[in-house]
Amino acid sequence: MAKRLLAAKGIAVEEVAVDSDPARRIEMVRRTGRRSVPQIFIGDRHIGGFEDMAELEHKGELDPLLAQTRGAS
């Protein structure tokens, strides 16, 4: 669902599979404090999971955040 929402906004997704890479999973947990997937980052900012991103969308805060990231590229 996260990939679909971002694709609908024209955002390319870089997916890091942590399921098959224990070192990447450890890094994800260290960076986020969470074990569930997906864990979403926009730029260097940790958003959380899909529900967290959907809440930002509902509040109207996701598009401005995405725009900031596009401007930094």
C-alpha positions as CSV (number, residue, x, y, z in Angstrom):
1,M,0.0,0.0,0.0
2,A,2.9,2.3,0.8
3,K,4.4,1.8,-2.7
4,R,1.1,2.3,-4.4
5,L,0.5,5.6,-2.5
6,L,3.9,6.9,-3.4
7,A,3.7,5.7,-7.0
8,A,0.4,7.6,-7.3
9,K,2.3,10.7,-6.3
10,G,5.0,10.0,-8.9
11,I,7.6,9.1,-6.3
12,A,10.2,6.5,-7.1
13,V,10.8,4.0,-4.3
14,E,14.0,2.5,-3.2
15,E,13.2,-0.8,-1.5
16,V,15.7,-2.4,0.8
17,A,14.7,-6.0,1.5
18,V,15.6,-6.8,5.2
19,D,13.8,-10.1,5.3
20,S,16.7,-12.0,3.8
21,D,19.6,-9.9,5.1
22,P,20.1,-10.1,8.9
23,A,22.6,-7.3,8.9
24,R,20.1,-4.9,7.1
25,R,17.4,-6.0,9.6
26,I,19.7,-5.1,12.5
27,E,20.5,-1.8,11.0
28,M,16.7,-1.1,10.4
29,V,15.9,-1.9,14.0
30,R,18.8,0.3,15.3
31,R,17.7,3.2,13.1
32,T,14.0,3.0,13.8
33,G,13.5,1.1,17.0
34,R,10.9,-1.0,15.1
35,R,10.9,-4.6,13.8
36,S,7.9,-4.4,11.4
37,V,8.1,-3.7,7.7
38,P,7.8,-1.5,5.9
39,Q,9.7,1.2,7.6
40,I,9.5,4.3,5.4
41,F,12.1,7.0,5.1
42,I,11.6,10.2,3.1
43,G,15.1,11.5,2.6
44,D,16.8,10.9,5.9
45,R,13.6,11.3,7.9
46,H,12.1,8.2,9.3
47,I,8.3,8.4,8.8
48,G,7.4,5.0,10.3
49,G,5.2,2.4,8.7
50,F,2.4,2.7,6.2
51,E,-0.2,3.8,8.8
52,D,2.1,6.6,9.9
53,M,2.5,7.7,6.3
54,A,-1.2,7.5,5.7
55,E,-1.8,9.7,8.7
56,L,0.6,12.3,7.3
57,E,-1.4,12.1,4.0
58,H,-4.7,12.6,5.9
59,K,-3.3,15.6,7.7
60,G,-2.0,17.1,4.4
61,E,1.6,16.9,5.6
62,L,2.9,14.2,3.2
63,D,3.0,16.3,0.0
64,P,5.0,19.2,1.6
65,L,7.4,16.7,3.0
66,L,7.8,15.0,-0.4
67,A,8.3,18.4,-2.1
68,Q,11.1,19.3,0.3
69,T,12.8,16.1,-0.6
70,R,12.4,16.7,-4.3
71,G,13.9,20.2,-3.9
72,A,16.9,18.8,-2.1
73,S,17.8,16.5,-5.1
